Amino acid sequence: MDRYVYYRAPVAQAAEVQRRVLAMQQQVTQQTGVRCEVKRRPVAEGALHTWMEVYHGITAGFDEALRQAEQQHALVTLIVGARHTDDFLNPVEWE
């Protein structure tokens, strides 16, 4: 199963958001082995970028590792609104 986490953050904070997300994801990968990506929409809306974190093949212990990394890197202090989470199964997991 893959997890997608998206949220909005001020354009002026883009470099800091990227720095914190990459550090957070590196920590999660080291703890869980889960492969991570970060993406951003190409066009800002109302001085806000939409960001997307992607976690491929989440494993047992992933939720706790992500929660700890989010707190440690204080990403919430840079975003506007909530972090939204969606999980998707890969075709081999459908059955």
MIDOSE-1310 file (N, C-alpha, C; in nm, 2 decimals, decimal comma, always signed):
residues 95
mdry	+0,09/-0,12/+0,00/+0,00/+0,00/+0,00/+0,09/+0,12/+0,00; +0,04/+0,22/-0,07/+0,12/+0,35/-0,08/+0,04/+0,46/-0,01; +0,11/+0,55/+0,05/+0,04/+0,66/+0,12/+0,08/+0,79/+0,05; -0,03/+0,88/+0,04/-0,01/+1,01/-0,02/-0,06/+1,11/+0,08
vyyr	+0,03/+1,21/+0,11/+0,00/+1,31/+0,21/+0,01/+1,45/+0,14; -0,10/+1,53/+0,14/-0,09/+1,65/+0,07/-0,14/+1,77/+0,16; -0,09/+1,89/+0,13/-0,11/+2,01/+0,21/-0,07/+2,13/+0,13; -0,09/+2,24/+0,19/-0,06/+2,37/+0,12/+0,04/+2,45/+0,22
apva	+0,13/+2,52/+0,15/+0,23/+2,60/+0,23/+0,26/+2,72/+0,15; +0,30/+2,83/+0,22/+0,33/+2,96/+0,15/+0,45/+2,94/+0,05; +0,43/+3,01/-0,06/+0,54/+3,01/-0,16/+0,67/+3,06/-0,10; +0,66/+3,16/-0,01/+0,78/+3,22/+0,05/+0,85/+3,12/+0,14
qaae	+0,79/+3,01/+0,18/+0,85/+2,91/+0,27/+0,89/+2,78/+0,19; +0,89/+2,79/+0,06/+0,91/+2,67/-0,02/+1,05/+2,60/+0,01; +1,15/+2,68/+0,02/+1,28/+2,62/+0,04/+1,29/+2,55/+0,18; +1,23/+2,61/+0,28/+1,23/+2,55/+0,41/+1,14/+2,43/+0,42
vqrr	+1,02/+2,43/+0,35/+0,93/+2,31/+0,34/+1,01/+2,20/+0,28; +1,07/+2,22/+0,17/+1,15/+2,12/+0,10/+1,26/+2,06/+0,19; +1,33/+2,15/+0,26/+1,44/+2,10/+0,34/+1,38/+2,01/+0,45; +1,28/+2,05/+0,52/+1,22/+1,98/+0,63/+1,16/+1,84/+0,58
vlam	+1,09/+1,85/+0,47/+1,03/+1,72/+0,42/+1,13/+1,62/+0,38; +1,24/+1,67/+0,31/+1,34/+1,57/+0,27/+1,41/+1,51/+0,40; +1,44/+1,59/+0,50/+1,50/+1,54/+0,62/+1,41/+1,45/+0,69; +1,28/+1,48/+0,69/+1,18/+1,39/+0,76/+1,17/+1,26/+0,68
qqqv	+1,17/+1,27/+0,55/+1,16/+1,14/+0,47/+1,28/+1,06/+0,48; +1,40/+1,12/+0,49/+1,52/+1,04/+0,51/+1,51/+0,97/+0,64; +1,46/+1,03/+0,75/+1,45/+0,97/+0,88/+1,35/+0,85/+0,87; +1,24/+0,87/+0,80/+1,14/+0,76/+0,79/+1,20/+0,64/+0,71
tqqt	+1,27/+0,67/+0,60/+1,33/+0,56/+0,52/+1,43/+0,49/+0,61; +1,52/+0,56/+0,68/+1,61/+0,49/+0,77/+1,55/+0,40/+0,87; +1,43/+0,44/+0,92/+1,37/+0,36/+1,03/+1,28/+0,25/+0,97; +1,23/+0,27/+0,85/+1,13/+0,17/+0,80/+1,16/+0,10/+0,67
gvrc	+1,26/+0,16/+0,60/+1,29/+0,11/+0,46/+1,19/+0,15/+0,36; +1,09/+0,23/+0,39/+0,99/+0,28/+0,30/+1,05/+0,38/+0,20; +1,03/+0,37/+0,07/+1,08/+0,46/-0,03/+0,98/+0,58/-0,03; +1,04/+0,70/-0,04/+0,97/+0,83/-0,03/+1,00/+0,92/-0,15
evkr	+0,90/+1,00/-0,17/+0,91/+1,11/-0,27/+0,84/+1,23/-0,22; +0,88/+1,35/-0,27/+0,81/+1,47/-0,25/+0,79/+1,54/-0,38; +0,67/+1,60/-0,39/+0,63/+1,66/-0,52/+0,56/+1,80/-0,48; +0,56/+1,89/-0,58/+0,49/+2,01/-0,56/+0,42/+2,05/-0,69
rpva	+0,30/+2,10/-0,68/+0,23/+2,15/-0,80/+0,32/+2,26/-0,86; +0,32/+2,27/-1,00/+0,40/+2,37/-1,06/+0,35/+2,51/-1,05; +0,23/+2,53/-1,02/+0,17/+2,67/-1,02/+0,11/+2,69/-0,88; +0,15/+2,80/-0,82/+0,09/+2,84/-0,69/-0,05/+2,90/-0,71
egal	-0,13/+2,88/-0,60/-0,26/+2,94/-0,60/-0,28/+3,03/-0,48; -0,30/+3,16/-0,50/-0,31/+3,24/-0,38/-0,19/+3,25/-0,29; -0,07/+3,25/-0,35/+0,05/+3,25/-0,28/+0,08/+3,12/-0,20; +0,01/+3,01/-0,23/+0,03/+2,88/-0,17/+0,07/+2,78/-0,27
htwm	+0,17/+2,69/-0,24/+0,19/+2,58/-0,32/+0,12/+2,46/-0,26; +0,08/+2,36/-0,34/+0,03/+2,23/-0,29/+0,15/+2,14/-0,30; +0,17/+2,07/-0,19/+0,28/+1,97/-0,17/+0,22/+1,83/-0,16; +0,30/+1,73/-0,21/+0,25/+1,59/-0,20/+0,37/+1,51/-0,15
evyh	+0,36/+1,44/-0,04/+0,45/+1,34/+0,00/+0,40/+1,20/-0,04; +0,49/+1,12/-0,09/+0,45/+0,99/-0,14/+0,54/+0,88/-0,06; +0,47/+0,78/-0,01/+0,54/+0,68/+0,07/+0,50/+0,54/+0,00; +0,60/+0,47/-0,06/+0,57/+0,35/-0,13/+0,59/+0,23/-0,05
gita	+0,49/+0,14/-0,05/+0,51/+0,01/+0,02/+0,52/+0,03/+0,17; +0,42/+0,10/+0,23/+0,43/+0,13/+0,38/+0,43/-0,01/+0,45; +0,50/-0,01/+0,56/+0,53/-0,13/+0,64/+0,47/-0,11/+0,78; +0,48/-0,22/+0,86/+0,44/-0,21/+1,00/+0,54/-0,11/+1,07
gfde	+0,48/-0,03/+1,15/+0,57/+0,07/+1,22/+0,58/+0,20/+1,15; +0,53/+0,20/+1,02/+0,54/+0,32/+0,94/+0,47/+0,44/+1,01; +0,34/+0,42/+1,05/+0,26/+0,53/+1,10/+0,33/+0,60/+1,22; +0,39/+0,52/+1,31/+0,46/+0,58/+1,43/+0,58/+0,65/+1,38
alrq	+0,66/+0,59/+1,29/+0,78/+0,66/+1,24/+0,75/+0,79/+1,18; +0,64/+0,79/+1,09/+0,61/+0,92/+1,03/+0,56/+1,02/+1,13; +0,48/+0,98/+1,23/+0,43/+1,07/+1,33/+0,55/+1,13/+1,41; +0,64/+1,05/+1,44/+0,76/+1,10/+1,52/+0,84/+1,20/+1,43
aeqq	+0,86/+1,17/+1,30/+0,94/+1,25/+1,21/+0,87/+1,38/+1,19; +0,73/+1,38/+1,17/+0,65/+1,50/+1,16/+0,67/+1,60/+1,28; +0,67/+1,54/+1,40/+0,69/+1,62/+1,52/+0,83/+1,67/+1,53; +0,93/+1,59/+1,50/+1,07/+1,63/+1,51/+1,10/+1,74/+1,42
halv	+1,05/+1,74/+1,30/+1,09/+1,84/+1,20/+0,99/+1,95/+1,19; +0,88/+1,95/+1,27/+0,79/+2,06/+1,29/+0,74/+2,12/+1,16; +0,70/+2,02/+1,07/+0,65/+2,07/+0,94/+0,52/+2,14/+0,95; +0,44/+2,11/+1,05/+0,31/+2,17/+1,07/+0,32/+2,32/+1,09
tliv	+0,44/+2,37/+1,14/+0,45/+2,51/+1,16/+0,46/+2,59/+1,03; +0,48/+2,52/+0,92/+0,50/+2,59/+0,79/+0,38/+2,57/+0,70; +0,28/+2,49/+0,73/+0,17/+2,46/+0,64/+0,05/+2,54/+0,68; -0,04/+2,56/+0,58/-0,16/+2,63/+0,60/-0,27/+2,52/+0,60
garh	-0,35/+2,51/+0,70/-0,46/+2,40/+0,71/-0,40/+2,27/+0,75; -0,47/+2,17/+0,71/-0,44/+2,03/+0,76/-0,36/+1,96/+0,65; -0,29/+1,85/+0,70/-0,23/+1,75/+0,61/-0,34/+1,65/+0,59; -0,36/+1,62/+0,46/-0,46/+1,52/+0,42/-0,39/+1,40/+0,37
tddf	-0,44/+1,28/+0,41/-0,38/+1,15/+0,39/-0,48/+1,06/+0,31; -0,42/+0,99/+0,21/-0,50/+0,89/+0,13/-0,40/+0,77/+0,11; -0,46/+0,65/+0,13/-0,39/+0,53/+0,11/-0,44/+0,46/-0,01; -0,36/+0,40/-0,10/-0,40/+0,33/-0,22/-0,33/+0,20/-0,23
lnpv	-0,41/+0,10/-0,26/-0,35/-0,04/-0,28/-0,29/-0,05/-0,42; -0,19/-0,13/-0,43/-0,13/-0,16/-0,56/-0,20/-0,28/-0,62; -0,20/-0,31/-0,75/-0,28/-0,41/-0,81/-0,26/-0,55/-0,74; -0,14/-0,58/-0,70/-0,11/-0,71/-0,64/-0,17/-0,72/-0,50
ewe	-0,22/-0,61/-0,44/-0,28/-0,61/-0,31/-0,43/-0,61/-0,32; -0,49/-0,61/-0,43/-0,63/-0,59/-0,45/-0,71/-0,72/-0,40; -0,65/-0,83/-0,40/-0,72/-0,95/-0,36/-0,71/-0,98/-0,21
